Amino acid sequence: MNILDLCFPRNCPVCGGPSDREGRFVCSGCLDRLVMVPPDDGTAAALEFDGIARRLILDFKLRSRLYLKADLADFLEGAAIARYDVARVDAIVPMPLTLLHRFLRGYNQSRLLARELARRLGRTCLEGALKRKGSPRRQSGLDRKARLKNAIGTFSVPERAIPRVRSRTILLVDDIHTTGATLAAAAEALKSAGAREVWPLALARRGL
Ligand SMILES: [Zn+2]
């Protein structure tokens, strides 16, 4: 326990009990109850968006509990290491929010997590590497094929970012994904701009 813990005791946001992990909020008991996605599952997500994970992510995304950043970044970091040869990653790119979402929430949670992951892996976070070309139609109510079609073509790499993307291996970071269609569309835009490889990574996956 460090001096900050004595001054500001940390409580687990899930069970309310004292946190027993240094520098983290989620206690080890609640951590054990989280459902992780197996790395060989073929999906880029770290967690199932369910139960405890759902609550933590919504606290972070919608209720501005930004202090959960380190706890959530642990899952992204673990998933990145379990799935990819992270030594080959040149840069981290966060998924951009739509302008409307940015306006409503005031910050971009994927960007905060991407920045933290980049810091831990000792890589640059290329924040302006992807832009949304306006708002796509709502994804809900569309089947997988329609989602993919809807999502493709909504991302672009600005001219000035192209030299930083070209020939690079990029870890593309999102918070929650459903079908992976949006991540795939963003990855396609980075590849069209010359990225060597784009590896998708999401904090959680939500069922359709
Ligand atoms: Zn707990």
py3Dmol code that shows the C-alpha trace and the ligand (Angstrom):
import py3Dmol

protein = """\
ATOM      1  CA  MET A   1       0.000   0.000   0.000  1.00  0.00           C
ATOM      2  CA  ASN A   2       1.406   3.399  -0.865  1.00  0.00           C
ATOM      3  CA  ILE A   3       0.830   6.765   0.776  1.00  0.00           C
ATOM      4  CA  LEU A   4      -1.854   7.724  -1.750  1.00  0.00           C
ATOM      5  CA  ASP A   5      -3.860   4.637  -0.800  1.00  0.00           C
ATOM      6  CA  LEU A   6      -3.816   5.775   2.825  1.00  0.00           C
ATOM      7  CA  CYS A   7      -5.006   9.258   1.909  1.00  0.00           C
ATOM      8  CA  PHE A   8      -7.514   8.159  -0.745  1.00  0.00           C
ATOM      9  CA  PRO A   9      -8.636   4.592  -0.069  1.00  0.00           C
ATOM     10  CA  ARG A  10      -9.714   2.937  -3.276  1.00  0.00           C
ATOM     11  CA  ASN A  11     -12.954   0.995  -3.404  1.00  0.00           C
ATOM     12  CA  CYS A  12     -13.862  -1.626  -5.955  1.00  0.00           C
ATOM     13  CA  PRO A  13     -16.511  -0.112  -8.294  1.00  0.00           C
ATOM     14  CA  VAL A  14     -18.168  -3.524  -8.612  1.00  0.00           C
ATOM     15  CA  CYS A  15     -18.602  -4.813  -5.042  1.00  0.00           C
ATOM     16  CA  GLY A  16     -17.794  -1.638  -3.088  1.00  0.00           C
ATOM     17  CA  GLY A  17     -15.199  -3.413  -0.954  1.00  0.00           C
ATOM     18  CA  PRO A  18     -11.651  -2.103  -0.546  1.00  0.00           C
ATOM     19  CA  SER A  19      -9.462  -2.748  -3.560  1.00  0.00           C
ATOM     20  CA  ASP A  20      -6.591  -5.121  -2.784  1.00  0.00           C
ATOM     21  CA  ARG A  21      -4.554  -4.458  -5.943  1.00  0.00           C
ATOM     22  CA  GLU A  22      -1.991  -1.691  -6.059  1.00  0.00           C
ATOM     23  CA  GLY A  23      -2.936   1.165  -8.392  1.00  0.00           C
ATOM     24  CA  ARG A  24      -6.148  -0.573  -9.486  1.00  0.00           C
ATOM     25  CA  PHE A  25      -9.792  -0.254  -8.472  1.00  0.00           C
ATOM     26  CA  VAL A  26     -11.328  -3.630  -9.338  1.00  0.00           C
ATOM     27  CA  CYS A  27     -10.626  -6.057  -6.458  1.00  0.00           C
ATOM     28  CA  SER A  28      -9.094  -9.462  -7.143  1.00  0.00           C
ATOM     29  CA  GLY A  29     -12.360 -11.241  -6.290  1.00  0.00           C
ATOM     30  CA  CYS A  30     -14.311  -9.305  -8.923  1.00  0.00           C
ATOM     31  CA  LEU A  31     -11.435  -9.616 -11.380  1.00  0.00           C
ATOM     32  CA  ASP A  32     -11.741 -13.414 -11.167  1.00  0.00           C
ATOM     33  CA  ARG A  33     -15.402 -13.172 -12.112  1.00  0.00           C
ATOM     34  CA  LEU A  34     -14.767 -11.301 -15.364  1.00  0.00           C
ATOM     35  CA  VAL A  35     -15.337 -13.294 -18.557  1.00  0.00           C
ATOM     36  CA  MET A  36     -12.285 -13.054 -20.802  1.00  0.00           C
ATOM     37  CA  VAL A  37     -12.479 -13.987 -24.488  1.00  0.00           C
ATOM     38  CA  PRO A  38      -9.986 -16.801 -25.243  1.00  0.00           C
ATOM     39  CA  PRO A  39      -7.172 -15.527 -27.521  1.00  0.00           C
ATOM     40  CA  ASP A  40      -7.774 -18.339 -30.051  1.00  0.00           C
ATOM     41  CA  ASP A  41     -11.434 -17.403 -30.382  1.00  0.00           C
ATOM     42  CA  GLY A  42     -10.815 -15.536 -33.635  1.00  0.00           C
ATOM     43  CA  THR A  43     -12.162 -12.255 -32.272  1.00  0.00           C
ATOM     44  CA  ALA A  44     -10.115  -9.211 -31.461  1.00  0.00           C
ATOM     45  CA  ALA A  45     -11.899  -8.494 -28.170  1.00  0.00           C
ATOM     46  CA  ALA A  46     -10.464  -8.916 -24.689  1.00  0.00           C
ATOM     47  CA  LEU A  47     -13.718  -9.286 -22.744  1.00  0.00           C
ATOM     48  CA  GLU A  48     -17.311 -10.331 -23.191  1.00  0.00           C
ATOM     49  CA  PHE A  49     -19.484  -7.219 -22.812  1.00  0.00           C
ATOM     50  CA  ASP A  50     -21.474  -8.763 -20.039  1.00  0.00           C
ATOM     51  CA  GLY A  51     -21.985  -8.564 -16.281  1.00  0.00           C
ATOM     52  CA  ILE A  52     -19.019  -6.940 -14.559  1.00  0.00           C
ATOM     53  CA  ALA A  53     -17.217  -5.945 -17.772  1.00  0.00           C
ATOM     54  CA  ARG A  54     -20.353  -4.216 -19.055  1.00  0.00           C
ATOM     55  CA  ARG A  55     -20.685  -2.237 -15.867  1.00  0.00           C
ATOM     56  CA  LEU A  56     -17.035  -1.181 -15.801  1.00  0.00           C
ATOM     57  CA  ILE A  57     -16.994  -0.142 -19.441  1.00  0.00           C
ATOM     58  CA  LEU A  58     -20.232   1.834 -19.162  1.00  0.00           C
ATOM     59  CA  ASP A  59     -18.912   3.525 -16.003  1.00  0.00           C
ATOM     60  CA  PHE A  60     -15.850   4.549 -17.985  1.00  0.00           C
ATOM     61  CA  LYS A  61     -17.615   5.488 -21.213  1.00  0.00           C
ATOM     62  CA  LEU A  62     -20.844   7.056 -20.073  1.00  0.00           C
ATOM     63  CA  ARG A  63     -20.368   7.997 -16.448  1.00  0.00           C
ATOM     64  CA  SER A  64     -16.945   9.583 -16.876  1.00  0.00           C
ATOM     65  CA  ARG A  65     -15.236   7.292 -14.348  1.00  0.00           C
ATOM     66  CA  LEU A  66     -11.961   7.886 -16.092  1.00  0.00           C
ATOM     67  CA  TYR A  67      -9.994   6.567 -13.116  1.00  0.00           C
ATOM     68  CA  LEU A  68     -10.869   3.093 -14.406  1.00  0.00           C
ATOM     69  CA  LYS A  69      -8.429   3.651 -17.275  1.00  0.00           C
ATOM     70  CA  ALA A  70      -5.587   1.585 -15.780  1.00  0.00           C
ATOM     71  CA  ASP A  71      -7.895  -1.320 -14.930  1.00  0.00           C
ATOM     72  CA  LEU A  72      -9.343  -1.367 -18.453  1.00  0.00           C
ATOM     73  CA  ALA A  73      -5.972  -0.872 -20.139  1.00  0.00           C
ATOM     74  CA  ASP A  74      -4.770  -4.042 -18.349  1.00  0.00           C
ATOM     75  CA  PHE A  75      -7.298  -6.073 -20.350  1.00  0.00           C
ATOM     76  CA  LEU A  76      -6.316  -4.455 -23.645  1.00  0.00           C
ATOM     77  CA  GLU A  77      -2.627  -4.952 -22.930  1.00  0.00           C
ATOM     78  CA  GLY A  78      -3.154  -8.605 -21.938  1.00  0.00           C
ATOM     79  CA  ALA A  79      -5.248  -9.263 -25.051  1.00  0.00           C
ATOM     80  CA  ALA A  80      -2.701  -7.560 -27.337  1.00  0.00           C
ATOM     81  CA  ILE A  81       0.150  -9.649 -25.933  1.00  0.00           C
ATOM     82  CA  ALA A  82      -1.881 -12.881 -26.100  1.00  0.00           C
ATOM     83  CA  ARG A  83      -2.924 -12.317 -29.733  1.00  0.00           C
ATOM     84  CA  TYR A  84      -0.132 -10.475 -31.459  1.00  0.00           C
ATOM     85  CA  ASP A  85       3.629 -10.180 -31.669  1.00  0.00           C
ATOM     86  CA  VAL A  86       3.559  -6.746 -30.031  1.00  0.00           C
ATOM     87  CA  ALA A  87       7.292  -6.226 -30.635  1.00  0.00           C
ATOM     88  CA  ARG A  88       6.364  -5.775 -34.311  1.00  0.00           C
ATOM     89  CA  VAL A  89       3.799  -3.048 -33.642  1.00  0.00           C
ATOM     90  CA  ASP A  90       5.000   0.362 -34.872  1.00  0.00           C
ATOM     91  CA  ALA A  91       2.075   2.494 -33.766  1.00  0.00           C
ATOM     92  CA  ILE A  92      -1.294   2.442 -32.069  1.00  0.00           C
ATOM     93  CA  VAL A  93      -4.309   4.040 -33.753  1.00  0.00           C
ATOM     94  CA  PRO A  94      -7.542   4.689 -31.822  1.00  0.00           C
ATOM     95  CA  MET A  95     -10.899   4.384 -33.532  1.00  0.00           C
ATOM     96  CA  PRO A  96     -12.298   7.880 -34.071  1.00  0.00           C
ATOM     97  CA  LEU A  97     -15.670   8.878 -32.696  1.00  0.00           C
ATOM     98  CA  THR A  98     -18.294  10.501 -34.841  1.00  0.00           C
ATOM     99  CA  LEU A  99     -18.431  14.284 -34.388  1.00  0.00           C
ATOM    100  CA  LEU A 100     -21.820  13.972 -32.745  1.00  0.00           C
ATOM    101  CA  HIS A 101     -20.574  11.457 -30.192  1.00  0.00           C
ATOM    102  CA  ARG A 102     -17.507  13.546 -29.475  1.00  0.00           C
ATOM    103  CA  PHE A 103     -19.728  16.539 -28.870  1.00  0.00           C
ATOM    104  CA  LEU A 104     -22.093  14.628 -26.585  1.00  0.00           C
ATOM    105  CA  ARG A 105     -19.436  12.954 -24.477  1.00  0.00           C
ATOM    106  CA  GLY A 106     -16.689  15.524 -24.599  1.00  0.00           C
ATOM    107  CA  TYR A 107     -13.892  12.981 -24.938  1.00  0.00           C
ATOM    108  CA  ASN A 108     -12.990   9.835 -26.783  1.00  0.00           C
ATOM    109  CA  GLN A 109     -12.632   6.809 -24.504  1.00  0.00           C
ATOM    110  CA  SER A 110     -10.950   4.624 -27.120  1.00  0.00           C
ATOM    111  CA  ARG A 111      -8.380   7.372 -27.474  1.00  0.00           C
ATOM    112  CA  LEU A 112      -7.663   7.444 -23.740  1.00  0.00           C
ATOM    113  CA  LEU A 113      -7.228   3.672 -23.693  1.00  0.00           C
ATOM    114  CA  ALA A 114      -5.150   3.680 -26.874  1.00  0.00           C
ATOM    115  CA  ARG A 115      -2.886   6.353 -25.403  1.00  0.00           C
ATOM    116  CA  GLU A 116      -2.403   4.332 -22.226  1.00  0.00           C
ATOM    117  CA  LEU A 117      -1.683   1.162 -24.199  1.00  0.00           C
ATOM    118  CA  ALA A 118       0.830   3.037 -26.377  1.00  0.00           C
ATOM    119  CA  ARG A 119       2.561   4.360 -23.270  1.00  0.00           C
ATOM    120  CA  ARG A 120       2.835   0.872 -21.801  1.00  0.00           C
ATOM    121  CA  LEU A 121       4.124  -0.677 -25.022  1.00  0.00           C
ATOM    122  CA  GLY A 122       6.475   2.249 -25.645  1.00  0.00           C
ATOM    123  CA  ARG A 123       4.897   3.079 -29.020  1.00  0.00           C
ATOM    124  CA  THR A 124       3.431   6.237 -30.548  1.00  0.00           C
ATOM    125  CA  CYS A 125      -0.286   6.792 -30.524  1.00  0.00           C
ATOM    126  CA  LEU A 126      -1.293   8.197 -33.928  1.00  0.00           C
ATOM    127  CA  GLU A 127      -4.379  10.101 -32.907  1.00  0.00           C
ATOM    128  CA  GLY A 128      -5.225  11.814 -36.169  1.00  0.00           C
ATOM    129  CA  ALA A 129      -4.553   8.818 -38.406  1.00  0.00           C
ATOM    130  CA  LEU A 130      -8.205   8.004 -39.014  1.00  0.00           C
ATOM    131  CA  LYS A 131     -11.123  10.278 -39.725  1.00  0.00           C
ATOM    132  CA  ARG A 132     -14.775   9.459 -40.007  1.00  0.00           C
ATOM    133  CA  LYS A 133     -16.370  10.730 -43.180  1.00  0.00           C
ATOM    134  CA  GLY A 134     -19.586  11.785 -41.495  1.00  0.00           C
ATOM    135  CA  SER A 135     -22.029   9.618 -39.622  1.00  0.00           C
ATOM    136  CA  PRO A 136     -23.011   6.254 -41.041  1.00  0.00           C
ATOM    137  CA  ARG A 137     -26.597   5.085 -40.735  1.00  0.00           C
ATOM    138  CA  ARG A 138     -27.492   3.472 -37.423  1.00  0.00           C
ATOM    139  CA  GLN A 139     -26.053  -0.032 -37.229  1.00  0.00           C
ATOM    140  CA  SER A 140     -28.810  -1.483 -35.062  1.00  0.00           C
ATOM    141  CA  GLY A 141     -31.449  -3.421 -36.915  1.00  0.00           C
ATOM    142  CA  LEU A 142     -29.063  -4.314 -39.750  1.00  0.00           C
ATOM    143  CA  ASP A 143     -27.755  -7.821 -40.328  1.00  0.00           C
ATOM    144  CA  ARG A 144     -24.046  -8.578 -40.556  1.00  0.00           C
ATOM    145  CA  LYS A 145     -23.769  -8.055 -44.300  1.00  0.00           C
ATOM    146  CA  ALA A 146     -25.684  -4.786 -44.183  1.00  0.00           C
ATOM    147  CA  ARG A 147     -23.552  -3.580 -41.262  1.00  0.00           C
ATOM    148  CA  LEU A 148     -20.379  -4.281 -43.177  1.00  0.00           C
ATOM    149  CA  LYS A 149     -21.680  -2.413 -46.209  1.00  0.00           C
ATOM    150  CA  ASN A 150     -22.882   0.437 -44.015  1.00  0.00           C
ATOM    151  CA  ALA A 151     -19.572   0.748 -42.185  1.00  0.00           C
ATOM    152  CA  ILE A 152     -17.233   0.507 -45.192  1.00  0.00           C
ATOM    153  CA  GLY A 153     -16.342   3.803 -46.720  1.00  0.00           C
ATOM    154  CA  THR A 154     -16.897   5.763 -43.528  1.00  0.00           C
ATOM    155  CA  PHE A 155     -13.188   6.082 -42.687  1.00  0.00           C
ATOM    156  CA  SER A 156     -10.286   7.835 -44.325  1.00  0.00           C
ATOM    157  CA  VAL A 157      -6.660   8.614 -43.560  1.00  0.00           C
ATOM    158  CA  PRO A 158      -5.907  12.356 -43.836  1.00  0.00           C
ATOM    159  CA  GLU A 159      -3.164  13.262 -46.313  1.00  0.00           C
ATOM    160  CA  ARG A 160      -0.806  14.501 -43.589  1.00  0.00           C
ATOM    161  CA  ALA A 161      -1.067  11.192 -41.664  1.00  0.00           C
ATOM    162  CA  ILE A 162      -0.202   8.972 -44.630  1.00  0.00           C
ATOM    163  CA  PRO A 163       3.621   9.114 -44.120  1.00  0.00           C
ATOM    164  CA  ARG A 164       3.164   7.949 -40.517  1.00  0.00           C
ATOM    165  CA  VAL A 165       0.943   5.036 -41.560  1.00  0.00           C
ATOM    166  CA  ARG A 166       2.762   3.841 -44.692  1.00  0.00           C
ATOM    167  CA  SER A 167       4.672   0.549 -44.264  1.00  0.00           C
ATOM    168  CA  ARG A 168       3.807   0.424 -40.554  1.00  0.00           C
ATOM    169  CA  THR A 169       2.292  -2.362 -38.513  1.00  0.00           C
ATOM    170  CA  ILE A 170      -0.621  -0.828 -36.678  1.00  0.00           C
ATOM    171  CA  LEU A 171      -2.605  -1.924 -33.659  1.00  0.00           C
ATOM    172  CA  LEU A 172      -6.102  -0.500 -34.164  1.00  0.00           C
ATOM    173  CA  VAL A 173      -7.876   0.010 -30.837  1.00  0.00           C
ATOM    174  CA  ASP A 174     -11.611   0.194 -30.197  1.00  0.00           C
ATOM    175  CA  ASP A 175     -13.651  -0.046 -27.003  1.00  0.00           C
ATOM    176  CA  ILE A 176     -16.711  -2.152 -27.847  1.00  0.00           C
ATOM    177  CA  HIS A 177     -17.361  -3.939 -31.079  1.00  0.00           C
ATOM    178  CA  THR A 178     -20.291  -5.995 -32.242  1.00  0.00           C
ATOM    179  CA  THR A 179     -19.610  -7.659 -35.555  1.00  0.00           C
ATOM    180  CA  GLY A 180     -16.176  -6.220 -36.140  1.00  0.00           C
ATOM    181  CA  ALA A 181     -17.498  -4.583 -39.327  1.00  0.00           C
ATOM    182  CA  THR A 182     -16.530  -1.071 -38.245  1.00  0.00           C
ATOM    183  CA  LEU A 183     -13.049  -2.206 -37.189  1.00  0.00           C
ATOM    184  CA  ALA A 184     -12.672  -4.003 -40.518  1.00  0.00           C
ATOM    185  CA  ALA A 185     -13.677  -0.852 -42.420  1.00  0.00           C
ATOM    186  CA  ALA A 186     -11.195   1.265 -40.461  1.00  0.00           C
ATOM    187  CA  ALA A 187      -8.462  -1.344 -41.023  1.00  0.00           C
ATOM    188  CA  GLU A 188      -9.233  -1.253 -44.742  1.00  0.00           C
ATOM    189  CA  ALA A 189      -8.792   2.539 -44.816  1.00  0.00           C
ATOM    190  CA  LEU A 190      -5.379   2.235 -43.093  1.00  0.00           C
ATOM    191  CA  LYS A 191      -4.311  -0.483 -45.531  1.00  0.00           C
ATOM    192  CA  SER A 192      -5.390   1.624 -48.496  1.00  0.00           C
ATOM    193  CA  ALA A 193      -3.133   4.358 -47.105  1.00  0.00           C
ATOM    194  CA  GLY A 194      -0.205   1.909 -47.216  1.00  0.00           C
ATOM    195  CA  ALA A 195      -0.130   0.313 -43.748  1.00  0.00           C
ATOM    196  CA  ARG A 196       1.771  -2.988 -43.879  1.00  0.00           C
ATOM    197  CA  GLU A 197      -0.479  -4.761 -41.405  1.00  0.00           C
ATOM    198  CA  VAL A 198      -3.402  -3.682 -39.250  1.00  0.00           C
ATOM    199  CA  TRP A 199      -4.213  -5.694 -36.149  1.00  0.00           C
ATOM    200  CA  PRO A 200      -7.604  -4.982 -34.594  1.00  0.00           C
ATOM    201  CA  LEU A 201      -8.069  -4.969 -30.844  1.00  0.00           C
ATOM    202  CA  ALA A 202     -11.223  -4.179 -28.873  1.00  0.00           C
ATOM    203  CA  LEU A 203     -11.810  -3.988 -25.182  1.00  0.00           C
ATOM    204  CA  ALA A 204     -15.053  -5.974 -25.378  1.00  0.00           C
ATOM    205  CA  ARG A 205     -17.427  -7.618 -27.783  1.00  0.00           C
ATOM    206  CA  ARG A 206     -21.152  -7.309 -27.560  1.00  0.00           C
ATOM    207  CA  GLY A 207     -23.497  -9.912 -28.981  1.00  0.00           C
ATOM    208  CA  LEU A 208     -25.889  -8.871 -31.748  1.00  0.00           C
TER     209      LEU A 208
END
"""
ligand_1 = """\
1
ZN
Zn -14.857 -6.136 -5.997
"""
view = py3Dmol.view(width=600, height=400)
view.addModel(protein, "pdb")
view.setStyle({"model": 0}, {"cartoon": {"style": "trace"}})
view.addModel(ligand_1, "xyz")
view.setStyle({"model": 1}, {"stick": {}})
view.zoomTo()
view.show()
